[in-house]
Amino acid sequence: MDVNVLKNLSYGVYVVSTPNGSEKSTGCIANSLMQITYDTIAVSINHNNYTNECINKYKKFAISILGVDSDENIIPVFGFQTGHDIDKFKGIKKIEVDGIDIIENSVGYLVCELVDKMETKTHTVFLGKIIDGEMLHNQIPMTYAYYHAVRKGTSPKNAPTYIEETPQENSKTAYKCKICGYIYEGDITKEPDTYVCPVCKKGKEFFEKIR
């Protein structure tokens, strides 16, 4: 099977947030989200994500719809770090709705109560009843295709759409980021010490030589 055909499916890019029991919220990046009915949303979250654990426990979640003008630090934080270790909303402009933090600079948001779920081998598909929602900014929603083509982003390893990146065949030397899987074509050791991965913002010490 040619897995590249899957990249042509249409997705958006969202932050799914939920309470974590410490008067704060946690969250993660999601792209596999769908409106099932007028008032029902389905979203797929990996079993290993802290967000999955918190949605199961607190029975509600919010969706921030990211736009093309969203802060470039949002995806590295929510997509490639874990809420077990950090406060993901620290330093992020946010608003609170029904006890859940929302990305302030987003197209808009939905707040959902958990009504059902379906388990797969690696992910939980949560069904949420929409109880609130509002437009925040008149900006173009970010698509998964835009994220890859314009922002040169990769999918987190826990994402349903994750496909392992491989170096180009004509590349003599290549390094791979151990955090997000980004492939650097060439000799990264020649980059200054201030170089960071364009996807997850980690330093070049997080890269390993693969060719």
HELIX and SHEET records of a PDB file:
HELIX    1   1 VAL A    3  ASN A    8  5                                   6    
HELIX    2   2 TYR A   50  TYR A   58  1                                   9    
HELIX    3   3 ILE A   74  PHE A   80  1                                   7    
HELIX    4   4 TYR A  144  ALA A  149  1                                   6    
HELIX    5   5 ILE A  188  LYS A  190  5                                   3    
HELIX    6   6 LYS A  204  PHE A  206  5                                   3    
SHEET    1   A 7 SER A  25  ALA A  30  0                                        
SHEET    2   A 7 TYR A  14  PRO A  19 -1                                        
SHEET    3   A 7 LYS A  60  ILE A  65 -1                                        
SHEET    4   A 7 GLY A 108  GLU A 119 -1                                        
SHEET    5   A 7 HIS A 123  MET A 135 -1                                        
SHEET    6   A 7 THR A  40  ASN A  46 -1                                        
SHEET    7   A 7 LEU A  33  THR A  37 -1                                        
SHEET    1   B 2 LYS A  94  VAL A  97  0                                        
SHEET    2   B 2 ILE A 100  ILE A 103 -1                                        
SHEET    1   C 3 ILE A 183  GLU A 185  0                                        
SHEET    2   C 3 ALA A 174  CYS A 177 -1                                        
SHEET    3   C 3 PHE A 207  LYS A 209 -1                                        
END                                                                             
